């Protein structure tokens, strides 16, 4: 069998993620490999930890990478924190809140959820009431849920959790680097992310940070495991259900002892380091403002085409917008437009999930694609496809509205 060298078609990925990888990150991934305990490797790991402390806005010593996609980071956090029978509270405002609830349930937790309609976020008093009622060990929440494009404010939730001695875990996969994030000042205990959104890299590495009190919980479970042969049946139930995602082992691997745990995904380490290096060089606040600017231009642009926008815009993420699919397109028209955007212009935009499936397109402006030419090209292509599909839109309305933002 003869198979040609891989040659992906050129694409401008303007969906909710993954996004087009920054060329500088791709160049970093092509750097030569070194051995696991080469001084260059350990130095690079140390540099990566320092960079992600800046990205997460934290002084946490335990800030490193979990090898795997963003979901590996989520599972590592929950499997290392949650013991069977623990109460876990999950505020759900989109698909990825349901994911946190599912993973917590797989850890044996007693999972409690509260929900708001998709397109909204939680007020602090709603979370406070649920904490009072449930008395959870862990509150697990998403900051930015791309299924709805909403961004949950966290500062007051962090204060509530600390007041009630609740551990706060945050999934910042879709928001970190493009929206304000303050791990320490918001009093988060664990936060995880992925490279494939605002960080501008490929999927496959999950940055994570743990507060000192989260580290204490994780290490406390490690002590139980150390004596497992002599432990009672009750203690055996507290064993972490994963070796690969055991944060206690990963802290030893990334820490000064460098205890061998797994073979580091070296090229992904290079990618993650470069993603964070670029953000730090730009300035984290400047990167957030860049995402806000281009996200605002895209928002104004789709509205300039006469299209509706889903959700509470006061709490929309900077980096993605949910565009209501015109009724004139009919039931299958949304997917047809996406297909033509891809086939005719090489531009990918996204659909959504659950109650929003077939009702909105999700258009992202994140990472390397949070830039003027990408926004204007996408709006021009969308206008052309809509017009040729029989949808009456103002000529040049999208590009002109976006340009007004840039002016």
C-alpha positions in Angstrom: 0.0 0.0 0.0 1.3 3.4 -1.0 0.4 6.4 1.2 1.5 9.9 0.4 3.1 12.3 2.9 0.5 14.0 4.9 -0.7 17.3 3.4 -3.6 18.9 5.2 -5.6 21.5 3.2 -5.0 25.2 4.1 -7.6 26.2 6.7 -8.5 29.3 8.7 -9.9 27.8 11.9 -12.5 30.4 13.1 -14.6 28.0 15.2 -14.7 27.6 18.9 -11.4 25.6 18.9 -9.1 24.1 17.9 -7.7 27.2 16.2 -4.9 27.8 13.7 -1.6 27.3 15.6 0.8 30.2 15.8 3.7 29.5 13.3 6.2 30.2 16.1 4.6 27.4 18.2 4.9 25.0 15.2 8.5 25.9 14.8 9.1 25.2 18.5 7.6 21.8 18.0 10.1 20.9 15.3 13.0 21.5 17.7 15.2 18.4 18.3 14.3 16.0 21.2 16.6 15.5 24.1 16.7 12.8 26.8 14.3 12.8 29.7 17.0 13.9 32.3 19.1 16.0 30.1 19.9 19.3 31.8 18.2 21.1 28.9 15.0 19.2 29.5 14.8 19.9 33.2 15.7 23.6 32.5 12.9 23.8 29.9 10.4 22.2 32.4 11.4 24.8 35.0 11.0 27.6 32.5 7.6 26.3 31.5 6.4 26.2 35.1 7.5 29.8 35.6 5.8 31.0 32.5 2.5 29.4 33.4 2.6 31.0 36.8 2.5 34.3 34.9 -0.3 33.1 32.7 -2.5 31.8 35.6 -1.5 34.9 37.7 -0.4 32.8 40.6 2.5 32.2 42.9 1.7 28.5 43.2 4.8 26.4 43.2 2.8 23.5 41.8 2.1 24.8 38.3 3.0 22.5 35.5 1.7 20.4 32.6 -0.4 17.3 32.4 0.4 15.4 29.2 -2.8 15.0 27.3 -5.7 17.1 26.0 -7.5 19.6 28.2 -9.7 16.8 29.4 -6.7 15.0 30.8 -6.1 18.1 33.0 -9.8 18.1 34.1 -9.6 14.4 35.0 -6.3 14.8 36.8 -7.7 17.5 39.0 -10.9 15.7 39.9 -9.6 12.2 40.3 -6.9 13.5 42.6 -9.2 15.7 44.7 -12.4 13.6 44.9 -12.9 10.5 47.0 -15.9 8.2 46.7 -18.8 9.7 48.6 -17.4 13.3 48.5 -20.0 15.9 47.7 -19.2 17.9 44.6 -21.3 20.9 43.5 -21.3 21.8 39.8 -22.9 25.0 38.5 -24.0 24.1 35.0 -24.5 26.8 32.4 -23.5 24.8 29.3 -22.3 21.5 27.9 -19.0 21.5 29.8 -20.6 21.9 33.2 -22.3 18.6 32.4 -18.9 17.1 31.6 -17.5 18.1 35.0 -20.5 16.5 36.7 -20.0 13.3 34.7 -16.3 13.1 35.5 -16.9 13.8 39.2 -19.5 11.0 39.2 -17.0 8.6 37.7 -14.7 9.4 40.7 -17.5 8.2 42.9 -18.6 11.6 44.1 -22.1 12.5 45.3 -22.7 15.0 42.6 -25.1 18.0 43.0 -25.8 20.4 40.1 -27.5 23.7 39.8 -28.5 25.1 36.4 -29.4 28.3 34.7 -30.8 28.5 31.1 -28.1 28.4 28.4 -27.0 31.9 27.6 -26.8 33.1 31.2 -24.4 32.8 34.1 -24.8 32.4 37.9 -25.3 35.2 40.3 -23.2 34.9 43.5 -26.3 34.5 45.6 -27.4 31.4 43.6 -24.0 29.7 44.2 -24.0 30.8 47.9 -27.5 29.2 48.4 -26.3 26.0 46.8 -23.2 25.8 48.9 -25.2 26.3 52.1 -27.6 23.5 51.1 -25.1 21.0 49.7 -22.0 21.6 51.9 -19.7 20.3 49.2 -16.1 19.3 49.5 -15.4 20.6 46.0 -17.1 23.2 43.8 -16.2 22.5 40.2 -17.0 25.1 37.6 -16.2 26.2 34.1 -15.1 29.8 33.5 -15.8 30.1 29.8 -18.2 27.5 28.2 -17.8 27.6 24.4 -21.1 25.8 24.0 -23.0 28.9 25.1 -20.1 31.5 24.8 -20.8 32.6 28.3 -18.0 33.6 30.8 -18.8 33.0 34.5 -17.5 35.6 37.0 -15.4 33.8 39.6 -14.1 36.4 42.1 -17.1 36.3 44.4 -17.4 32.5 44.0 -13.8 32.1 45.1 -14.5 34.2 48.2 -17.7 32.1 49.0 -15.8 28.8 48.7 -13.0 30.0 51.0 -15.5 31.3 53.5 -17.2 27.8 53.6 -13.9 25.8 53.4 -14.9 24.5 49.9 -12.2 23.6 47.4 -12.7 25.5 44.1 -11.7 23.8 40.9 -12.0 25.8 37.6 -11.9 24.5 34.0 -10.4 27.5 32.1 -9.8 25.5 28.9 -11.6 28.0 26.6 -10.9 31.2 28.5 -7.3 31.3 29.7 -5.2 33.8 27.8 -8.1 35.6 26.2 -10.2 36.6 29.3 -9.2 38.0 32.6 -8.0 35.2 34.9 -6.6 35.6 38.4 -6.0 32.3 40.2 -4.6 33.8 43.4 -6.7 36.9 43.9 -9.9 34.9 43.0 -8.8 32.2 45.5 -8.9 29.3 43.1 -7.5 26.0 44.4 -7.0 24.2 41.1 -7.3 25.4 37.6 -6.6 23.6 34.3 -6.6 24.7 30.7 -5.6 23.5 27.2 -3.4 25.0 24.5 -5.9 24.9 21.6 -8.0 28.0 22.3 -6.6 31.4 23.4 -3.1 30.1 24.1 -2.6 29.6 20.4 -1.3 26.0 20.3 -2.3 22.5 19.4 -4.4 20.2 21.6 -2.3 17.8 23.6 -1.0 19.6 26.7 -3.0 20.7 29.8 -1.5 23.4 32.0 -2.5 23.1 35.6 -2.0 25.0 38.9 -2.6 23.9 42.4 -2.9 26.1 45.6 -1.1 25.0 48.7 -4.3 23.7 50.3 -5.1 21.7 47.2 -1.6 20.2 47.3 -2.2 19.2 51.0 -5.4 17.4 50.0 -3.6 15.6 47.1 -0.6 14.6 49.2 -2.9 13.4 52.0 -4.4 10.9 49.6 -0.9 9.8 48.6 -0.1 8.9 52.2 -3.1 6.6 52.3 -1.8 4.8 49.2 1.7 4.4 50.6 0.3 2.2 53.3 -2.4 0.5 51.2 -1.3 -3.1 51.9 -2.0 -2.6 55.6 -5.0 -0.2 55.1 -8.6 -1.0 55.9 -11.2 -1.6 53.3 -12.4 2.0 53.9 -9.0 3.4 53.2 -8.6 1.3 50.1 -11.6 3.2 48.7 -9.6 6.3 48.9 -6.9 5.2 46.4 -6.7 7.5 43.3 -8.2 5.7 40.4 -5.5 6.7 37.9 -1.7 6.3 37.8 -1.1 8.5 34.8 -3.3 11.3 36.1 -2.2 11.1 39.7 -1.2 14.7 40.6 0.9 13.5 43.6 3.1 11.6 41.2 3.1 14.4 38.7 4.2 16.9 41.4 7.2 14.5 42.2 7.9 14.3 38.4 8.0 18.0 37.9 9.5 18.9 41.2 13.1 19.0 42.3 13.3 15.2 42.9 12.4 14.5 39.2 11.0 11.1 40.1 10.4 9.2 36.9 6.7 8.8 36.2 6.2 8.8 32.4 8.1 9.8 29.3 7.5 13.5 28.8 5.8 14.5 25.6 8.8 16.7 24.6 7.4 18.3 21.5 4.3 19.2 23.4 6.4 20.6 26.2 8.1 22.8 23.6 4.7 23.9 22.3 3.3 24.7 25.7 6.4 26.7 26.6 6.3 28.7 23.4 2.5 29.5 23.9 3.2 30.8 27.3 6.4 32.6 26.3 4.5 34.5 23.5 1.8 35.5 25.9 4.2 36.7 28.5 6.2 38.7 25.9 3.0 40.3 24.7 1.8 40.9 28.3 -1.1 38.9 29.7 -3.3 42.0 30.1 -2.4 43.0 26.5 -3.4 39.6 25.2 -6.7 39.8 26.9 -7.3 43.2 25.4 -6.4 41.9 22.0 -8.9 39.2 22.3 -11.5 41.7 23.5 -10.8 44.0 20.5 -11.1 41.4 17.8 -14.0 39.6 19.6 -15.8 43.0 19.7 -15.1 43.5 16.0 -16.5 40.1 15.1 -19.6 40.7 17.3 -20.2 44.1 15.6 -19.5 42.5 12.3 -22.1 39.7 12.5 -24.6 42.2 13.8 -23.8 44.5 10.9 -24.9 41.7 8.6 -28.3 41.8 10.4 -27.7 38.5 12.3 -28.8 37.9 15.8 -26.5 37.0 18.6 -27.3 34.4 21.3 -26.9 34.9 25.1 -26.3 37.6 27.6 -23.8 39.8 25.9 -22.7 41.4 29.2 -21.2 38.0 30.1 -20.0 36.9 26.7 -16.4 35.5 26.4 -14.0 37.7 24.5 -13.0 35.0 22.1 -16.2 33.4 20.7 -19.6 34.6 19.6 -22.8 32.5 19.0 -24.5 33.7 15.9 -28.2 32.9 15.4 -28.8 31.0 12.1 -31.3 32.9 10.0 -34.7 31.1 9.7 -34.6 31.7 6.0 -31.9 29.0 5.6 -34.3 26.2 6.7 -33.5 23.2 8.9 -30.3 22.1 7.1 -29.2 25.5 6.0 -26.8 26.1 8.9 -24.7 23.1 8.1 -24.8 24.0 4.4 -23.4 27.4 5.1 -20.6 25.9 7.2 -19.9 23.5 4.4 -19.6 26.2 1.8 -17.5 28.4 4.1 -15.1 25.5 4.3 -15.2 24.4 0.6 -15.2 27.8 -1.0 -13.1 29.8 1.4 -11.2 27.3 3.5 -12.7 28.8 6.7 -14.1 26.7 9.5 -16.8 28.0 11.8 -18.6 25.8 14.4 -22.0 24.5 15.3 -23.1 23.9 18.8 -24.5 21.2 21.1 -27.7 20.3 22.9 -30.5 22.9 22.8 -28.4 25.1 20.6 -27.6 22.5 17.9 -28.6 23.7 14.5 -29.6 27.1 16.0 -26.3 29.0 16.2 -22.9 29.1 14.6 -20.0 29.6 16.9 -17.3 31.9 15.5 -14.0 32.2 17.4 -11.4 34.9 17.4 -8.7 33.4 19.6 -5.1 32.8 19.9 -3.2 33.4 16.6 -6.6 34.1 14.9 -7.4 37.0 17.2 -6.3 39.5 14.5 -7.8 42.0 12.1 -7.3 40.2 8.8 -8.8 36.9 10.1 -11.9 38.8 11.3 -12.5 40.7 8.1 -11.8 37.7 5.9 -14.3 35.6 7.8 -17.0 38.3 7.7 -16.5 38.9 4.0 -16.8 35.2 3.3 -19.9 34.8 5.5 -21.6 37.6 3.7 -20.9 36.0 0.3 -22.2 32.6 1.3 -25.3 34.0 3.0 -26.2 36.1 -0.1 -25.7 33.2 -2.4 -27.9 31.1 -0.1 -30.8 33.6 -0.5 -30.4 35.5 2.8 -30.7 39.2 2.3 -27.8 40.9 4.2 -26.5 44.5 3.9 -23.7 44.7 1.3 -20.4 45.1 3.1 -22.3 45.5 6.4 -20.2 43.0 8.3 -16.8 44.3 7.2 -17.8 47.9 7.6 -19.1 47.4 11.2 -15.9 45.6 12.1 -13.7 48.3 10.6 -15.6 50.9 12.7 -14.5 49.0 15.8 -10.9 49.1 14.6 -11.1 52.8 13.8 
